[in-house]
Amino acid sequence: MLIFDADDTLWENNVLFERVIEDFLTWLENPTMRRAEVRAVLDDIEAANAVSHGYGAKMLLRSLHDCFERIAERPAGAEERSAIDGLAAALIDHKVELIPGVADTLARLGERHSLLLLTKGDAQEQRRKLEASELAHHFEHVHIVAEKSMDTYTGLIERHGLVTADTWVIGNSPKSDVRPARAAGMNAVFIPNQHTWVLEHDEVDHTDERILTLRAFPDLLRHF
């Protein structure tokens, strides 16, 4: 069984969020704080909101409003709220941009392996992206969860009767894909994405023989 992450593994995601954040920082133009300082405040707010409100465009929009209020030390006015909403609108109905080689690679892998999709975030948002990607037919099972942890992966093992030694989790996030999968006894494939969200960063044990690091998605065909 090959278990795939979705955001920033199958299609680009965080780069779109980064564009919105950069536009927000430009719009905010706080005279008393450097741009990096405002971004640090936003990162802290996102980390807290992710725990309470999950992931995705709605969480980012909430975080932008919270960041404005914290920096400005007052609630946003009607025009300011509208402006912030407008900055994040591009995330709602954007066209899904597949990572190069994903569609062909999944088609070939599916000829000789069972494929499963495991993605975290807002269920409605993730279903919309999956439908727009036209990749759903490659997967025998699709699971959308609020968070990924070791328990998430052990749950999949029990639900689908997986043999951990023969199961590989493929993703771009050390925090959500590699480390919890290994903690559950599965193998892991780490495919770095330069746009991976900072809150998904973590160390990868490159001495672990059951972690495979690849440069690009199509490289999976040389191993599976």
N, C-alpha and C positions, 0 to 999 in steps of 0.2 A: 504494500500500500504506500502510495505517495500522497502526503497531505500538504496542500499548498496554502500559504498565506495569500491575501489578495492585494490590499493597498501597498503600493511601492514594490510589489513582487510581480504581480501580473499587469498592473497598470499604474501609471503615475498618479500620485495623490498629494503628497506633502508639498511638492513644488507649487501646486496651486494655492495651498494654504499660505505658503511663504510669500507668494505674490500679493495676496490680500494683506498680510501682515506688513509687508514693506509699504504698501499703499497707505495703510493705517498710520504707520510711523511718520510718513511724509505729511499726511493730512494733519496729524496731531501737532507737530512742530512746537514742542514744549521748549520755552526759552531757558528754563532753569535746569534742564536735564539733558544729558547727551543721549543720542539715539540708542546706544548700547544699554544705557541705564534703563530707559523706558522698556526696551525689549526684555531685559532681565525681570522687570516687574510683571510684564505680560507672561513670561515663562512661568513664574511662580503662580500666577493666577490660573493659568491653564492646568498646571499640575494639580492644583486644588480642585478645580472644576471637573477635571477628568474623573476624580474619585467620586464626586457627587452626581455628576451629570453625564458621564460616559464620554464618547469620542465623536468627532465628526463636525460638520458645519455648524450645527446648532450650538455645540459647546464653544466653538471658536467665536461665534457671534456674541454669546453671553460674555465670554472673556474679554472681548474688545470693549463692550459696554462697561464691564467692571473696571477695566484698565483706565478708561477715560475718567470714570468717577474717582478712582484713586489718585490719578495724576492731577486732575483739575481740582480735586477736593470739593466737588459739588456734583449733583446729578446732571446728566446731559439734558439740554433743552430739546424741543421738538425737532428743530432743524438739524441739530447735532445727532440725535438718534436716527433720523432719516438718512443722514450722510453715512453713518456707520453701517446701517442696514444695507445701503447701496454698495458699500465696499465689499461686503460678504455675499452679495447676491450672485456673484459669478460662480460660487461654489455649489449652488443649488441645482442648476440644470446644465452644468458644463458637459461637453463631450468627453467621453472616456478615451484616454490615450494609452493604448497598450504598450508595454515594454517591448522593444524590438525582439522579434522571434518568438513571442509567447504563443501565438495561435498555432503556428506550425509545430512547435515543440510539443505542446500539449496533445495535438492530434497524433503525433508519432508515439509519444509516451503511452497514450491511451490504448494503443494497439497491443501493448505487452504488460501493462500494469493497471491496477485499479487506482483511480484518482479520487481524492476527496478535497473539498474546499473548506477551510476554516478561517473565518474572518471575524474581526471584532469591530464594534461600533454600533451606531443607530441602525436598527434592523431595516427600517424603511429605506434609509439612505443607501445601505449596502445592497439591498435587493435591487434598487434602481440602477446602481452602477453595474451590478452583475448582469442585469438584463441588457443594458446598453453595450456591455462588452461583447455580447454574443458568445460567451465562453461557457455558459452553464451546462451545455450538453456534454461537455467533456467529463463532468464529475458525476460519480455514482451517488454521492451524498454532499449536501451543502449545509454547513452549520454556521450560524451567525450568533456570536456571543457578546456579552457586555465587556468581558475582560478575558485575557488568556493567562492561565497559571498552570502549575503542574497538575492540579486537580482537573483542569479542562482536558488535558491530554490523557490522564488516567481514565476519565469518563469516556473518551472516545475508544480507548483500549477495551473497556468493559462492554460498551454498547455494540461495537462492531467485531468483537472477538479478535482483535489485532494481535499479531505476534510482534513484540517490540523489536526483536533483532532484525526483522524484515520490513520494518516501517520507518519511513524517512519523512521528516518535516522540513519543508522548503520555505525559506522566507528571508527577508532583509533585516529583521529586527533581532538583535541578540537578546533583548529583554523579553520579548513576547513569543518569539519563535524558537530560538536556539536553546536558551538556558532552561526554560520549563519543559521542553521536549526531552532534553537530555536527563533532567531530573526525574521524568516519568519513565526513563529507560529506553526511549526511542533514539534513533539516529537523527542527525540534523544536517541540512545543507544550508550554508550561509551564503547568500548572494547580496553583497553590499549594494546599496543605492546611495549615491552621494547626497540625495535630498531627504534621507531618513530623518524623521522628527527627532529633535534633540532628546525628548523624553523617552525615546525607544533605544537610545544608545546604552551599551553595556560592554563589558569585556567578553571576548570570545577566547576560549582555551584552545589555542592552536596546537597544543600537544595532545589533545584528545583525538584519538584515531577514529572515533565515531562521529566527528564533525568534519564535514567536507566543505571547503571554501572554494567557490567558483567565481569567475570574473563576470560571466554573463549567463542569462537564462538558457540559451541554446546549448551551453556546455553540459547541461544535464544529459543530453543524448550520448555523451561519451562515457557516462557512468551508469546509466539506467536504460 
